Amino acid sequence: MNFWKELQNKNKIFFTSAPLDGVSDFAFCKICLENGADVVFTEMKSVSDLYFKSKKLIKELEEYKEILKDNNVVLQIYGHDAEKFGKAAQVAEELGFSGIDINLGCPAKGVISSGNGVMNMRDLDNVYNIIKNTLDNTSLPVSIKTRISINVESIIKNQLILDKKTSDFIEDKDKVTVLDLLRKIKDLPISCVTIHGRSFEQLFSGEIDYEIINKAKEILKAEFSNSPALIINGGIKDKESLDKVIENINPDGVMIATGSFGKPFIFNQLKAELENKSYKITNDDLKQIIRNHAKYLFKSKPTGAHLVFRKHLLWYLKDCDNFNELRSKIITIKDLDSVEEILKSF
Ligand SMILES: Cc1cc2nc3c(=O)[nH]c(=O)nc-3n(C[C@H](O)[C@H](O)[C@H](O)COP(=O)(O)O)c2cc1C
């Protein structure tokens, strides 16, 4: 039984950190795991780079090694060339990841301009082939992450073409939705689907569309023979937003992205609060988390760690009373000693 099924079978909501480009490196994943995340996702990685076994990428992925053995660590890949996904899946398995996630939701310009991420929705037969090739080349569980929809107009505006067969297949002729996608791939044994409950046009803010997600949940239950796990993502930052998702959808799991910035303890916090236990993080607890995070990052990235950690420190300390004073120090940190200096000043 794969880890997604095991989590699903516990009948208790599980928590995942999110794939976050520029953020979810080894150190971030480790700190999330230590603070309650049941599954972590790497930053999205290019399927072409995996296909060609780019030295730079393999080195980056080897950074995750320390956490691969005893944790659920999912490698997220993006691209659109179905053939390359098979080889990429083999490389992911060789490296020791627990699962492979296919990015069908990213709206970033640099990603969609070549037809990747959410723009894959313009050709559902190709998405089918991408997933099938991945599944055929690995014994790892395969998952997908997607959005609720993308308008046909947005595809055209981005100088891409809506595939003719997809156009004939979709229910609402103005958009391709997660429901179309799931109906297209229902005979493929994917293990998990993460739905970011916003459309391409909404990007990263705005209301979550519960109605369409509930329809997607029905399709996963009724039309897939293995009932893949359902994860909801979007706007979960505290107990109130989590309750809303549980009340409206009751998914198997939730994924937290921006809500974990500077707050990797959000996973333990929400787990405690779901059991009506109070959760308090003291200044000393926070300092220890920051210290550990910095230690993991500086150890795994011999060069450039200070630049990455400045961003995290700004997130960690943004609510401090003396943040303005701290900010000027944060943006000059160079090493672990300068992180320690900052920790003395709050
Ligand atoms: C800085 C940043 C980087 C992201 N990188 C990825 C990525 O690599 N892959 C992906 O599927 N989504 C990526 N996302 C989207 C998030 O995983 C998530 O779907 C989105 O932020 C909504 O969740 P939230 O409301 O909890 O923040 C990224 C988002 C942000 C803000």
The ligand as a MOL file (V3000), in Angstrom:
LIG
                    3D

  0  0  0     0  0            999 V3000
M  V30 BEGIN CTAB
M  V30 COUNTS 31 33 0 0 0
M  V30 BEGIN ATOM
M  V30 1 C 6.6240 31.6910 -4.1110 0
M  V30 2 C 5.6720 30.6490 -4.6310 0
M  V30 3 C 6.1830 29.5860 -5.3560 0
M  V30 4 C 5.3130 28.5840 -5.8280 0
M  V30 5 N 5.8370 27.5190 -6.4920 0
M  V30 6 C 5.0170 26.4830 -6.8710 0
M  V30 7 C 5.5600 25.3070 -7.4550 0
M  V30 8 O 6.7780 25.1300 -7.6180 0
M  V30 9 N 4.6600 24.3340 -7.8330 0
M  V30 10 C 3.3100 24.4660 -7.6360 0
M  V30 11 O 2.5450 23.5530 -7.9740 0
M  V30 12 N 2.7900 25.5650 -7.0560 0
M  V30 13 C 3.6120 26.5590 -6.6590 0
M  V30 14 N 3.0840 27.6360 -6.0160 0
M  V30 15 C 1.6480 27.6300 -5.6600 0
M  V30 16 C 1.4560 27.0980 -4.2290 0
M  V30 17 O 1.9040 25.7540 -4.1110 0
M  V30 18 C -0.0290 27.1740 -3.8170 0
M  V30 19 O -0.7880 26.4300 -4.7320 0
M  V30 20 C -0.5550 28.6000 -3.7730 0
M  V30 21 O 0.3530 29.4730 -3.1370 0
M  V30 22 C -1.9150 28.6620 -3.0540 0
M  V30 23 O -1.8060 28.2040 -1.7390 0
M  V30 24 P -1.8950 29.1820 -0.4540 0
M  V30 25 O -3.1560 29.9570 -0.5890 0
M  V30 26 O -1.8460 28.2650 0.7260 0
M  V30 27 O -0.6910 30.1010 -0.5180 0
M  V30 28 C 3.9110 28.6610 -5.5800 0
M  V30 29 C 3.4170 29.7680 -4.8670 0
M  V30 30 C 4.2700 30.7450 -4.3940 0
M  V30 31 C 3.7090 31.8950 -3.6130 0
M  V30 END ATOM
M  V30 BEGIN BOND
M  V30 1 1 1 2
M  V30 2 1 2 3
M  V30 3 2 2 30
M  V30 4 2 3 4
M  V30 5 1 4 5
M  V30 6 1 4 28
M  V30 7 2 5 6
M  V30 8 1 6 7
M  V30 9 1 6 13
M  V30 10 2 7 8
M  V30 11 1 7 9
M  V30 12 1 9 10
M  V30 13 2 10 11
M  V30 14 1 10 12
M  V30 15 2 12 13
M  V30 16 1 13 14
M  V30 17 1 14 15
M  V30 18 1 14 28
M  V30 19 1 15 16
M  V30 20 1 16 17
M  V30 21 1 16 18
M  V30 22 1 18 19
M  V30 23 1 18 20
M  V30 24 1 20 21
M  V30 25 1 20 22
M  V30 26 1 22 23
M  V30 27 1 23 24
M  V30 28 2 24 25
M  V30 29 1 24 26
M  V30 30 1 24 27
M  V30 31 2 28 29
M  V30 32 1 29 30
M  V30 33 1 30 31
M  V30 END BOND
M  V30 END CTAB
M  END
